Amino acid sequence: MAASSQGNFEGKFEALDLAEFAKKQPWWRKLFGQESGPSAEKYSVATQLLIGGVTGWCTGFIFQKVGKLAATAVGGGFFLLQLANHTGYIKVDWQRVETDMKKAKEQLKIRKSNQITTEVKSKAEEVVSFVKKNVVVTGGFFGGFLLGMAS
């Protein structure tokens, strides 16, 4: 009975050589699946890393410089406003500030109770899809961005 339930399977299956199949696939497809696409097929890995690294470094360097400038401007402006307030040039209506803060808190509570909008979800899905499709360029960009921020 055991022999009849197993049946005769000879000649019904095709052997698949996984070693040959794996050699034909790029490493990023092995790691991230078939969705890794456009730039991964057009350029070599070294070119992708170079493009991503250079653009990331430039972005990080500019981000660092603009961030320092913005922090200096905001801090300096806050310092000047406090100085003007203490010397009497500016009079702050603290009751109005308090009522405006209460209104802002109520609006934040209303927005917090709602779920994430579909626009945000679709944009997040686009970003994830782009990162999957361009994983080498994205990795080079983030590495270059961190180097740009450090320099």
Biotite code that builds the C-alpha atoms (Angstrom):
import biotite.structure as struc

atoms = struc.array([
    struc.Atom([0.000, 0.000, 0.000], chain_id="A", res_id=1, res_name="MET", atom_name="CA", element="C"),
    struc.Atom([2.852, 2.381, 0.768], chain_id="A", res_id=2, res_name="ALA", atom_name="CA", element="C"),
    struc.Atom([4.339, 1.829, -2.673], chain_id="A", res_id=3, res_name="ALA", atom_name="CA", element="C"),
    struc.Atom([1.048, 2.552, -4.407], chain_id="A", res_id=4, res_name="SER", atom_name="CA", element="C"),
    struc.Atom([0.380, 5.797, -2.501], chain_id="A", res_id=5, res_name="SER", atom_name="CA", element="C"),
    struc.Atom([3.807, 7.251, -3.327], chain_id="A", res_id=6, res_name="GLN", atom_name="CA", element="C"),
    struc.Atom([3.488, 6.499, -7.023], chain_id="A", res_id=7, res_name="GLY", atom_name="CA", element="C"),
    struc.Atom([6.151, 6.528, -9.687], chain_id="A", res_id=8, res_name="ASN", atom_name="CA", element="C"),
    struc.Atom([7.607, 10.029, -10.211], chain_id="A", res_id=9, res_name="PHE", atom_name="CA", element="C"),
    struc.Atom([10.512, 9.275, -12.540], chain_id="A", res_id=10, res_name="GLU", atom_name="CA", element="C"),
    struc.Atom([10.639, 11.534, -15.579], chain_id="A", res_id=11, res_name="GLY", atom_name="CA", element="C"),
    struc.Atom([8.043, 14.012, -14.262], chain_id="A", res_id=12, res_name="LYS", atom_name="CA", element="C"),
    struc.Atom([10.455, 16.562, -12.728], chain_id="A", res_id=13, res_name="PHE", atom_name="CA", element="C"),
    struc.Atom([13.106, 18.783, -14.272], chain_id="A", res_id=14, res_name="GLU", atom_name="CA", element="C"),
    struc.Atom([16.371, 19.366, -12.420], chain_id="A", res_id=15, res_name="ALA", atom_name="CA", element="C"),
    struc.Atom([17.226, 23.029, -11.823], chain_id="A", res_id=16, res_name="LEU", atom_name="CA", element="C"),
    struc.Atom([20.869, 23.964, -11.395], chain_id="A", res_id=17, res_name="ASP", atom_name="CA", element="C"),
    struc.Atom([20.707, 26.767, -8.796], chain_id="A", res_id=18, res_name="LEU", atom_name="CA", element="C"),
    struc.Atom([24.441, 27.463, -9.008], chain_id="A", res_id=19, res_name="ALA", atom_name="CA", element="C"),
    struc.Atom([24.155, 28.437, -12.698], chain_id="A", res_id=20, res_name="GLU", atom_name="CA", element="C"),
    struc.Atom([21.002, 30.466, -12.029], chain_id="A", res_id=21, res_name="PHE", atom_name="CA", element="C"),
    struc.Atom([22.717, 32.366, -9.179], chain_id="A", res_id=22, res_name="ALA", atom_name="CA", element="C"),
    struc.Atom([25.748, 33.167, -11.348], chain_id="A", res_id=23, res_name="LYS", atom_name="CA", element="C"),
    struc.Atom([23.513, 34.890, -13.888], chain_id="A", res_id=24, res_name="LYS", atom_name="CA", element="C"),
    struc.Atom([21.820, 37.113, -11.304], chain_id="A", res_id=25, res_name="GLN", atom_name="CA", element="C"),
    struc.Atom([23.458, 40.364, -10.063], chain_id="A", res_id=26, res_name="PRO", atom_name="CA", element="C"),
    struc.Atom([24.218, 40.450, -6.342], chain_id="A", res_id=27, res_name="TRP", atom_name="CA", element="C"),
    struc.Atom([21.660, 43.167, -5.625], chain_id="A", res_id=28, res_name="TRP", atom_name="CA", element="C"),
    struc.Atom([18.900, 41.034, -7.121], chain_id="A", res_id=29, res_name="ARG", atom_name="CA", element="C"),
    struc.Atom([19.909, 38.152, -4.881], chain_id="A", res_id=30, res_name="LYS", atom_name="CA", element="C"),
    struc.Atom([19.738, 40.466, -1.891], chain_id="A", res_id=31, res_name="LEU", atom_name="CA", element="C"),
    struc.Atom([16.753, 42.699, -2.724], chain_id="A", res_id=32, res_name="PHE", atom_name="CA", element="C"),
    struc.Atom([14.754, 40.654, -5.204], chain_id="A", res_id=33, res_name="GLY", atom_name="CA", element="C"),
    struc.Atom([13.593, 41.333, -8.755], chain_id="A", res_id=34, res_name="GLN", atom_name="CA", element="C"),
    struc.Atom([12.425, 44.865, -7.961], chain_id="A", res_id=35, res_name="GLU", atom_name="CA", element="C"),
    struc.Atom([15.935, 46.347, -8.135], chain_id="A", res_id=36, res_name="SER", atom_name="CA", element="C"),
    struc.Atom([15.781, 48.112, -11.416], chain_id="A", res_id=37, res_name="GLY", atom_name="CA", element="C"),
    struc.Atom([16.609, 51.112, -13.526], chain_id="A", res_id=38, res_name="PRO", atom_name="CA", element="C"),
    struc.Atom([20.017, 52.455, -12.563], chain_id="A", res_id=39, res_name="SER", atom_name="CA", element="C"),
    struc.Atom([21.152, 49.040, -11.386], chain_id="A", res_id=40, res_name="ALA", atom_name="CA", element="C"),
    struc.Atom([20.936, 47.780, -14.953], chain_id="A", res_id=41, res_name="GLU", atom_name="CA", element="C"),
    struc.Atom([22.355, 50.850, -16.735], chain_id="A", res_id=42, res_name="LYS", atom_name="CA", element="C"),
    struc.Atom([25.596, 51.451, -14.799], chain_id="A", res_id=43, res_name="TYR", atom_name="CA", element="C"),
    struc.Atom([28.245, 49.382, -13.075], chain_id="A", res_id=44, res_name="SER", atom_name="CA", element="C"),
    struc.Atom([28.303, 49.117, -9.301], chain_id="A", res_id=45, res_name="VAL", atom_name="CA", element="C"),
    struc.Atom([31.410, 51.331, -9.082], chain_id="A", res_id=46, res_name="ALA", atom_name="CA", element="C"),
    struc.Atom([29.740, 54.051, -11.175], chain_id="A", res_id=47, res_name="THR", atom_name="CA", element="C"),
    struc.Atom([26.614, 53.917, -9.048], chain_id="A", res_id=48, res_name="GLN", atom_name="CA", element="C"),
    struc.Atom([28.639, 54.207, -5.837], chain_id="A", res_id=49, res_name="LEU", atom_name="CA", element="C"),
    struc.Atom([30.633, 57.107, -7.274], chain_id="A", res_id=50, res_name="LEU", atom_name="CA", element="C"),
    struc.Atom([27.534, 59.000, -8.421], chain_id="A", res_id=51, res_name="ILE", atom_name="CA", element="C"),
    struc.Atom([25.729, 58.402, -5.128], chain_id="A", res_id=52, res_name="GLY", atom_name="CA", element="C"),
    struc.Atom([28.795, 59.228, -3.032], chain_id="A", res_id=53, res_name="GLY", atom_name="CA", element="C"),
    struc.Atom([29.609, 62.485, -4.819], chain_id="A", res_id=54, res_name="VAL", atom_name="CA", element="C"),
    struc.Atom([26.028, 63.755, -4.780], chain_id="A", res_id=55, res_name="THR", atom_name="CA", element="C"),
    struc.Atom([25.665, 62.703, -1.144], chain_id="A", res_id=56, res_name="GLY", atom_name="CA", element="C"),
    struc.Atom([28.889, 64.455, -0.131], chain_id="A", res_id=57, res_name="TRP", atom_name="CA", element="C"),
    struc.Atom([27.836, 67.670, -1.904], chain_id="A", res_id=58, res_name="CYS", atom_name="CA", element="C"),
    struc.Atom([24.395, 67.548, -0.293], chain_id="A", res_id=59, res_name="THR", atom_name="CA", element="C"),
    struc.Atom([25.833, 66.859, 3.174], chain_id="A", res_id=60, res_name="GLY", atom_name="CA", element="C"),
    struc.Atom([28.403, 69.656, 2.861], chain_id="A", res_id=61, res_name="PHE", atom_name="CA", element="C"),
    struc.Atom([25.781, 72.190, 1.757], chain_id="A", res_id=62, res_name="ILE", atom_name="CA", element="C"),
    struc.Atom([23.331, 70.947, 4.415], chain_id="A", res_id=63, res_name="PHE", atom_name="CA", element="C"),
    struc.Atom([26.002, 71.438, 7.093], chain_id="A", res_id=64, res_name="GLN", atom_name="CA", element="C"),
    struc.Atom([26.832, 74.985, 5.964], chain_id="A", res_id=65, res_name="LYS", atom_name="CA", element="C"),
    struc.Atom([23.215, 76.058, 5.572], chain_id="A", res_id=66, res_name="VAL", atom_name="CA", element="C"),
    struc.Atom([22.343, 74.449, 8.915], chain_id="A", res_id=67, res_name="GLY", atom_name="CA", element="C"),
    struc.Atom([25.030, 76.421, 10.713], chain_id="A", res_id=68, res_name="LYS", atom_name="CA", element="C"),
    struc.Atom([23.884, 79.624, 9.033], chain_id="A", res_id=69, res_name="LEU", atom_name="CA", element="C"),
    struc.Atom([20.236, 78.958, 9.900], chain_id="A", res_id=70, res_name="ALA", atom_name="CA", element="C"),
    struc.Atom([21.068, 78.104, 13.523], chain_id="A", res_id=71, res_name="ALA", atom_name="CA", element="C"),
    struc.Atom([23.130, 81.298, 13.840], chain_id="A", res_id=72, res_name="THR", atom_name="CA", element="C"),
    struc.Atom([20.330, 83.418, 12.333], chain_id="A", res_id=73, res_name="ALA", atom_name="CA", element="C"),
    struc.Atom([17.606, 81.893, 14.523], chain_id="A", res_id=74, res_name="VAL", atom_name="CA", element="C"),
    struc.Atom([19.707, 82.069, 17.682], chain_id="A", res_id=75, res_name="GLY", atom_name="CA", element="C"),
    struc.Atom([20.849, 85.617, 16.956], chain_id="A", res_id=76, res_name="GLY", atom_name="CA", element="C"),
    struc.Atom([17.316, 86.728, 16.184], chain_id="A", res_id=77, res_name="GLY", atom_name="CA", element="C"),
    struc.Atom([16.016, 85.170, 19.403], chain_id="A", res_id=78, res_name="PHE", atom_name="CA", element="C"),
    struc.Atom([18.806, 86.879, 21.368], chain_id="A", res_id=79, res_name="PHE", atom_name="CA", element="C"),
    struc.Atom([18.005, 90.261, 19.807], chain_id="A", res_id=80, res_name="LEU", atom_name="CA", element="C"),
    struc.Atom([14.289, 89.874, 20.499], chain_id="A", res_id=81, res_name="LEU", atom_name="CA", element="C"),
    struc.Atom([14.964, 89.009, 24.155], chain_id="A", res_id=82, res_name="GLN", atom_name="CA", element="C"),
    struc.Atom([17.308, 91.981, 24.447], chain_id="A", res_id=83, res_name="LEU", atom_name="CA", element="C"),
    struc.Atom([14.675, 94.283, 22.919], chain_id="A", res_id=84, res_name="ALA", atom_name="CA", element="C"),
    struc.Atom([12.030, 92.876, 25.270], chain_id="A", res_id=85, res_name="ASN", atom_name="CA", element="C"),
    struc.Atom([14.140, 93.465, 28.394], chain_id="A", res_id=86, res_name="HIS", atom_name="CA", element="C"),
    struc.Atom([15.138, 96.986, 27.381], chain_id="A", res_id=87, res_name="THR", atom_name="CA", element="C"),
    struc.Atom([11.514, 97.977, 26.732], chain_id="A", res_id=88, res_name="GLY", atom_name="CA", element="C"),
    struc.Atom([11.513, 98.286, 22.946], chain_id="A", res_id=89, res_name="TYR", atom_name="CA", element="C"),
    struc.Atom([9.081, 95.386, 22.623], chain_id="A", res_id=90, res_name="ILE", atom_name="CA", element="C"),
    struc.Atom([6.092, 94.669, 24.852], chain_id="A", res_id=91, res_name="LYS", atom_name="CA", element="C"),
    struc.Atom([4.870, 91.041, 24.780], chain_id="A", res_id=92, res_name="VAL", atom_name="CA", element="C"),
    struc.Atom([1.194, 90.332, 25.450], chain_id="A", res_id=93, res_name="ASP", atom_name="CA", element="C"),
    struc.Atom([1.638, 87.065, 27.387], chain_id="A", res_id=94, res_name="TRP", atom_name="CA", element="C"),
    struc.Atom([-2.115, 86.477, 27.759], chain_id="A", res_id=95, res_name="GLN", atom_name="CA", element="C"),
    struc.Atom([-2.496, 86.488, 23.980], chain_id="A", res_id=96, res_name="ARG", atom_name="CA", element="C"),
    struc.Atom([0.491, 84.144, 23.642], chain_id="A", res_id=97, res_name="VAL", atom_name="CA", element="C"),
    struc.Atom([-1.147, 81.767, 26.143], chain_id="A", res_id=98, res_name="GLU", atom_name="CA", element="C"),
    struc.Atom([-4.510, 81.748, 24.309], chain_id="A", res_id=99, res_name="THR", atom_name="CA", element="C"),
    struc.Atom([-2.778, 81.161, 20.979], chain_id="A", res_id=100, res_name="ASP", atom_name="CA", element="C"),
    struc.Atom([-0.831, 78.265, 22.481], chain_id="A", res_id=101, res_name="MET", atom_name="CA", element="C"),
    struc.Atom([-4.056, 76.694, 23.765], chain_id="A", res_id=102, res_name="LYS", atom_name="CA", element="C"),
    struc.Atom([-5.597, 76.967, 20.292], chain_id="A", res_id=103, res_name="LYS", atom_name="CA", element="C"),
    struc.Atom([-2.522, 75.390, 18.737], chain_id="A", res_id=104, res_name="ALA", atom_name="CA", element="C"),
    struc.Atom([-2.633, 72.508, 21.239], chain_id="A", res_id=105, res_name="LYS", atom_name="CA", element="C"),
    struc.Atom([-6.280, 71.838, 20.388], chain_id="A", res_id=106, res_name="GLU", atom_name="CA", element="C"),
    struc.Atom([-5.517, 71.805, 16.666], chain_id="A", res_id=107, res_name="GLN", atom_name="CA", element="C"),
    struc.Atom([-2.640, 69.382, 17.255], chain_id="A", res_id=108, res_name="LEU", atom_name="CA", element="C"),
    struc.Atom([-4.921, 67.071, 19.268], chain_id="A", res_id=109, res_name="LYS", atom_name="CA", element="C"),
    struc.Atom([-7.431, 67.042, 16.403], chain_id="A", res_id=110, res_name="ILE", atom_name="CA", element="C"),
    struc.Atom([-4.751, 66.285, 13.815], chain_id="A", res_id=111, res_name="ARG", atom_name="CA", element="C"),
    struc.Atom([-3.137, 63.661, 16.058], chain_id="A", res_id=112, res_name="LYS", atom_name="CA", element="C"),
    struc.Atom([-6.399, 61.734, 16.350], chain_id="A", res_id=113, res_name="SER", atom_name="CA", element="C"),
    struc.Atom([-6.635, 61.336, 12.553], chain_id="A", res_id=114, res_name="ASN", atom_name="CA", element="C"),
    struc.Atom([-4.687, 58.580, 10.849], chain_id="A", res_id=115, res_name="GLN", atom_name="CA", element="C"),
    struc.Atom([-1.830, 59.202, 8.447], chain_id="A", res_id=116, res_name="ILE", atom_name="CA", element="C"),
    struc.Atom([-3.138, 60.668, 5.213], chain_id="A", res_id=117, res_name="THR", atom_name="CA", element="C"),
    struc.Atom([-3.058, 58.690, 1.998], chain_id="A", res_id=118, res_name="THR", atom_name="CA", element="C"),
    struc.Atom([-0.704, 61.265, 0.439], chain_id="A", res_id=119, res_name="GLU", atom_name="CA", element="C"),
    struc.Atom([1.931, 60.583, 3.095], chain_id="A", res_id=120, res_name="VAL", atom_name="CA", element="C"),
    struc.Atom([1.490, 56.824, 2.701], chain_id="A", res_id=121, res_name="LYS", atom_name="CA", element="C"),
    struc.Atom([1.854, 57.003, -1.077], chain_id="A", res_id=122, res_name="SER", atom_name="CA", element="C"),
    struc.Atom([4.970, 59.184, -0.833], chain_id="A", res_id=123, res_name="LYS", atom_name="CA", element="C"),
    struc.Atom([6.500, 56.786, 1.696], chain_id="A", res_id=124, res_name="ALA", atom_name="CA", element="C"),
    struc.Atom([5.771, 53.868, -0.633], chain_id="A", res_id=125, res_name="GLU", atom_name="CA", element="C"),
    struc.Atom([7.428, 55.765, -3.513], chain_id="A", res_id=126, res_name="GLU", atom_name="CA", element="C"),
    struc.Atom([10.544, 56.370, -1.406], chain_id="A", res_id=127, res_name="VAL", atom_name="CA", element="C"),
    struc.Atom([10.760, 52.714, -0.377], chain_id="A", res_id=128, res_name="VAL", atom_name="CA", element="C"),
    struc.Atom([10.314, 51.617, -3.986], chain_id="A", res_id=129, res_name="SER", atom_name="CA", element="C"),
    struc.Atom([13.038, 54.034, -5.159], chain_id="A", res_id=130, res_name="PHE", atom_name="CA", element="C"),
    struc.Atom([15.453, 52.822, -2.486], chain_id="A", res_id=131, res_name="VAL", atom_name="CA", element="C"),
    struc.Atom([14.815, 49.193, -3.461], chain_id="A", res_id=132, res_name="LYS", atom_name="CA", element="C"),
    struc.Atom([15.294, 49.914, -7.135], chain_id="A", res_id=133, res_name="LYS", atom_name="CA", element="C"),
    struc.Atom([18.431, 52.022, -6.646], chain_id="A", res_id=134, res_name="ASN", atom_name="CA", element="C"),
    struc.Atom([20.007, 50.457, -3.574], chain_id="A", res_id=135, res_name="VAL", atom_name="CA", element="C"),
    struc.Atom([23.630, 50.987, -4.609], chain_id="A", res_id=136, res_name="VAL", atom_name="CA", element="C"),
    struc.Atom([23.156, 54.649, -5.537], chain_id="A", res_id=137, res_name="VAL", atom_name="CA", element="C"),
    struc.Atom([21.169, 55.241, -2.350], chain_id="A", res_id=138, res_name="THR", atom_name="CA", element="C"),
    struc.Atom([23.835, 53.576, -0.218], chain_id="A", res_id=139, res_name="GLY", atom_name="CA", element="C"),
    struc.Atom([26.538, 55.671, -1.861], chain_id="A", res_id=140, res_name="GLY", atom_name="CA", element="C"),
    struc.Atom([24.462, 58.808, -1.333], chain_id="A", res_id=141, res_name="PHE", atom_name="CA", element="C"),
    struc.Atom([23.973, 58.204, 2.388], chain_id="A", res_id=142, res_name="PHE", atom_name="CA", element="C"),
    struc.Atom([27.636, 57.369, 2.861], chain_id="A", res_id=143, res_name="GLY", atom_name="CA", element="C"),
    struc.Atom([28.651, 60.510, 0.990], chain_id="A", res_id=144, res_name="GLY", atom_name="CA", element="C"),
    struc.Atom([26.080, 62.557, 2.912], chain_id="A", res_id=145, res_name="PHE", atom_name="CA", element="C"),
    struc.Atom([27.579, 61.484, 6.220], chain_id="A", res_id=146, res_name="LEU", atom_name="CA", element="C"),
    struc.Atom([31.091, 62.295, 4.968], chain_id="A", res_id=147, res_name="LEU", atom_name="CA", element="C"),
    struc.Atom([29.867, 65.689, 3.742], chain_id="A", res_id=148, res_name="GLY", atom_name="CA", element="C"),
    struc.Atom([28.315, 66.440, 7.124], chain_id="A", res_id=149, res_name="MET", atom_name="CA", element="C"),
    struc.Atom([31.568, 65.468, 8.854], chain_id="A", res_id=150, res_name="ALA", atom_name="CA", element="C"),
    struc.Atom([33.788, 67.662, 6.653], chain_id="A", res_id=151, res_name="SER", atom_name="CA", element="C"),
])
